[in-house]
Amino acid sequence: MAMTDEALSMARESKGAFRGHMLFGNVLELWFSSPTGDSSDSVIFKVTCESSEQAAEIAAMHQRVWGHSNSYTY
């Protein structure tokens, strides 16, 4: 089920919202804003994938779902 534009907008602005990702070969980092709303911290999930292609596909999925273009590849 797809999120409505209003729900997606609220999710982007909420505490702990997805902010972007970084790719390091087959390692994907997903960056989220602070779950407490504090501007001095964030949450970073590191996902070790089977391949760099898989990491890139997961990153692309997050971009499509959350409407972000914040992407860095190293």
C-alpha positions as CSV (number, residue, x, y, z in Angstrom):
1,M,0.0,0.0,0.0
2,A,1.5,3.4,-1.0
3,M,1.6,6.3,1.4
4,T,-0.5,9.3,0.6
5,D,1.4,12.6,-0.2
6,E,0.3,14.0,3.2
7,A,1.5,10.9,5.2
8,L,4.8,10.9,3.3
9,S,5.3,14.6,4.0
10,M,4.7,14.1,7.7
11,A,7.1,11.1,7.7
12,R,9.8,13.2,6.1
13,E,9.5,15.9,8.8
14,S,9.0,13.6,11.8
15,K,11.6,12.7,14.4
16,G,13.7,9.8,13.3
17,A,12.9,10.4,9.6
18,F,15.1,9.0,6.8
19,R,17.6,11.6,5.7
20,G,19.8,9.9,3.1
21,H,22.3,7.1,2.5
22,M,25.9,6.4,1.7
23,L,27.3,3.5,-0.3
24,F,30.7,2.0,0.4
25,G,30.9,-1.0,-2.1
26,N,28.6,-3.6,-0.6
27,V,28.0,-1.6,2.6
28,L,25.0,0.7,2.8
29,E,24.6,3.3,5.5
30,L,21.0,4.6,6.0
31,W,21.0,7.9,7.9
32,F,18.0,9.0,10.0
33,S,17.4,12.2,12.0
34,S,17.4,12.1,15.8
35,P,14.6,10.0,17.2
36,T,14.4,12.5,20.1
37,G,14.3,15.6,17.8
38,D,17.7,16.8,19.0
39,S,19.7,18.4,16.2
40,S,23.1,17.1,17.6
41,D,22.6,13.4,16.9
42,S,21.3,11.0,14.4
43,V,20.9,7.2,13.8
44,I,23.0,5.4,11.2
45,F,22.2,1.8,10.2
46,K,25.0,-0.1,8.5
47,V,23.8,-2.9,6.2
48,T,26.3,-5.4,4.8
49,C,24.9,-6.6,1.5
50,E,25.8,-9.6,-0.7
51,S,27.1,-7.2,-3.4
52,S,27.5,-3.6,-4.3
53,E,24.6,-4.1,-6.8
54,Q,22.3,-5.2,-4.0
55,A,23.4,-2.3,-1.8
56,A,22.7,0.1,-4.7
57,E,19.2,-1.4,-5.3
58,I,18.3,-1.1,-1.6
59,A,19.5,2.5,-1.6
60,A,17.4,3.2,-4.7
61,M,14.4,1.7,-3.1
62,H,14.8,4.1,-0.1
63,Q,15.1,7.0,-2.5
64,R,11.9,6.1,-4.3
65,V,9.9,5.5,-1.1
66,W,11.1,8.6,0.8
67,G,11.6,10.9,-2.3
68,H,15.2,11.7,-1.4
69,S,18.1,12.4,-3.6
70,N,20.7,12.5,-0.8
71,S,23.1,9.9,-1.9
72,Y,26.8,9.5,-1.7
73,T,28.9,6.7,-3.2
74,Y,32.5,6.0,-2.2
